[in-house]
Each structure stands twice: as structure tokens, then as C-alpha cells.
Amino acid sequence: MNKGIKTILYPVKDMAQATAVFRKLLEVEPYANQPYYVGFKIDDQDIGLVPNNPEAGVTPFFHVDDIKNSLQILLDGGAQIIQNIKNVGNGRLIASAKDKDSNIIGLIQN
């Protein structure tokens, strides 16, 4: 049985800077905050930051209430837009950005 993506790991060069950005983006405090792992829990999904992990992760699409604000948080953290906010039909908006550590972060607003 497929339960969907439950864990997403992002390799980062600057754990403190990345933690600050993700804290604002996700609007939660990390449940784990160690030099080797910073973890955020949203319902049953685990979003983790790991230092300089060479493994590439999945491109997640975060469902957000305010895509413009969420994209701005990423840009303020040093990200660059890959796909600016775009209506893909039925009022659904998408956007994506590449952060300072070259991770791709997708956003969806319904």
C-alpha cells in the first residue's frame, strides 16, 4: 500500500541558515535539531536537513495557503526562481525555486 512520501531529506551546506528558512516556510519548530540532522514534522510527514549529504533527494511540492509569501520566504533565503507562480487550471497555482544548496523546492496553492 502506497502511503505517499513521508520523509524528505535536503542536503545543505549551512545548517543554521537552512534551518531558519525552513522554520519560516513550514511555520513549525524542528522536533530534532542536531548537527547531523534537523527534522521538522508536519502531520505524518518528516522533512529533514542533513549536512552535505551527496545523495540527491526528491523534489517535494509543499501545499501552501499563500504561494506568493512562501515563494518570497525562499527568495529571501537566497533561492532563485525556476518556475514563477503559474496557474495550471482550476485555480491551482504552482511555483518552484532552487535554494542556495541547489535543492529544488516546489510549491502548490489550491
C-alpha positions in Angstrom: 0.0 0.0 0.0 1.4 3.4 -1.0 1.2 5.9 1.8 2.9 8.7 -0.2 6.1 10.5 0.6 6.7 10.5 4.3 10.3 11.7 4.5 12.2 14.2 2.5 15.9 14.9 3.2 17.6 18.1 1.9 21.5 18.2 1.8 22.6 21.6 3.0 25.9 23.4 3.4 24.8 25.8 6.2 22.5 24.0 8.7 21.8 27.2 10.7 20.8 29.2 7.6 18.7 26.4 6.1 17.0 25.7 9.5 16.0 29.4 9.7 14.5 29.3 6.2 12.6 26.0 6.7 11.3 27.2 10.1 9.7 30.2 8.4 8.5 28.3 5.4 6.9 25.4 7.4 5.8 27.6 10.3 6.9 25.0 12.9 9.8 24.4 15.1 12.1 21.4 14.5 11.5 18.4 16.6 15.1 17.3 16.2 18.0 19.8 16.0 21.4 18.1 15.9 24.5 18.9 13.8 23.8 15.8 11.7 20.0 16.2 11.3 17.4 18.9 11.7 13.9 17.4 11.4 10.5 19.0 11.0 7.2 17.2 11.4 4.1 18.2 9.5 1.3 15.8 10.4 2.9 12.4 9.5 5.5 13.8 7.1 9.1 14.2 8.1 11.2 16.9 6.4 14.9 16.7 7.3 18.0 18.7 6.7 21.3 16.9 6.6 24.8 18.4 6.2 26.5 17.9 2.8 24.8 14.6 2.1 25.8 13.8 -1.5 22.6 11.8 -2.2 20.0 13.7 -4.3 16.5 13.9 -2.8 13.1 14.1 -4.2 11.6 17.4 -5.4 8.8 17.9 -2.9 5.7 20.1 -3.6 4.6 21.8 -0.4 0.9 22.7 -0.3 0.6 26.3 1.0 -2.1 28.8 1.7 -0.2 31.8 0.3 2.2 30.8 -2.5 3.4 34.4 -3.1 4.5 34.7 0.6 6.0 31.2 0.6 8.0 31.9 -2.6 9.2 35.2 -1.1 10.5 33.4 2.0 12.6 31.1 -0.2 13.9 34.1 -2.3 14.8 35.9 0.9 16.8 32.8 1.9 18.8 33.1 -1.2 16.8 30.9 -3.6 16.4 31.5 -7.3 13.1 31.1 -9.2 12.9 28.1 -11.5 9.2 28.4 -12.3 7.4 31.6 -11.3 3.9 31.4 -10.0 1.7 29.9 -12.7 -2.0 29.0 -12.8 -2.2 25.4 -14.1 -6.0 25.3 -14.1 -8.9 25.2 -11.7 -7.3 27.9 -9.5 -4.3 25.7 -8.7 -1.0 27.7 -8.6 2.4 26.2 -8.7 6.0 27.6 -8.4 9.4 26.2 -7.8 12.8 27.6 -6.8 16.3 26.4 -6.3 17.8 27.2 -3.0 21.4 28.1 -2.2 22.3 24.4 -1.8 20.8 23.6 -5.3 17.7 21.8 -3.9 14.6 22.2 -5.9 11.5 23.2 -3.8 8.1 23.1 -5.3 5.0 25.0 -4.0 1.3 24.4 -4.7 -1.7 26.6 -3.7 -5.1 25.2 -4.4 
